[in-house]
Amino acid sequence: MSNRAVLEVIALDEEDAVAAQAGGADRLELVTDMAADGLTPSTAAFAAIRAAVDIPLRVMLRLADGFAAGDIDALVGRASELREAGAEEFVLGFLTPDGEPDLVAVERLITVLDGCRWTFHRAIDRAADRDALRKQLADLPGLDTYLTAGAPTGVDDGLATLRAEAARTGEPGYEPQILVGGGLRLDHLPTLRAAGLTAFHIGGAARPNGWTAPVSAEAVRTWREAVDA
C-alpha cells in the first residue's frame, strides 16, 4: 500500500469487491448481514473475494449484532477456518456489559490470528472510557487500527474527539492508525484531513442505491478523489 490516505470499503461479495477496487479502494472490510451491522462472512465468500481482487482484505469476526463476544468458542473456530483459507487481516472488538474491553475474548481470538494485523472496530465508541481501553489494548500483538466515529452516534458528534485523538498519535495507546467511519460524509473530509487523519471507511456511502444494491465504482472513485484532494 502506498503512502496516500487509506480508503477502506465494506464488501459483501465479489461484485462489491471488484467495484470497490476499480473505484480506488485500498482495502476492503469483508462482512455479511449488514442488518446486524456486519457479521463474519463464510469461508467460501472470503475465498471468492480473495480470488477476485488483489487488495488487502480485513475480515470481520463477529457472530451476532452488538459488542458482546457471544459464543467465543464458535468464533475462534470460524477464525481458524478463515486463517486456513488464507485470511491475513481481521476486524474485531468486544466489550463487557459495563463497557470495558473484553480482554478474555480478544486475547483468545488474537492467539488464533497468530500475529495477523487487525482493527479494533467501533466498540471503542461504546466504551466506558476510550483512553483506558486504548491503554489496556496497547500491547496486544497485531493491533494496528481503530475504526471509530469518535462518538456512538457518528462522525457529526465525534469530530472533536477524533481531532483530539489524532493530536495524541504516537503516545502510549495511540500508536494504531485511526480509521474514521460511521456516518462519514464527504463534507467531513476537509476537517478530518486538516487534523492529520489519513484513513477513511465507507459502507453505505459506496452504495448510492442502498444496501440491496452493489458497491458503485463511481461512488468509490468520488471518495478516492476527495480523500486525495
Protein Blocks (a to p, Z undefined) as FASTA:
>chain_A
ZZbdcdddddfbfklmmmmmmnopabdcddehjlnopaaddfklmmmmmmmpccdcdddd
dfbgcjbekjmklmmmmmmmmmmnopabdcdddddfkopacfklmmmmmmmnnopacddd
fklmmpfblklmmmmmmmpghiabdcdehianbjklmmmmmmmmmmmgoiahilpccdde
ehiafklmmmmmmnopabdcdfklmmmnojkbccdfklmmmmmmmmmZZ
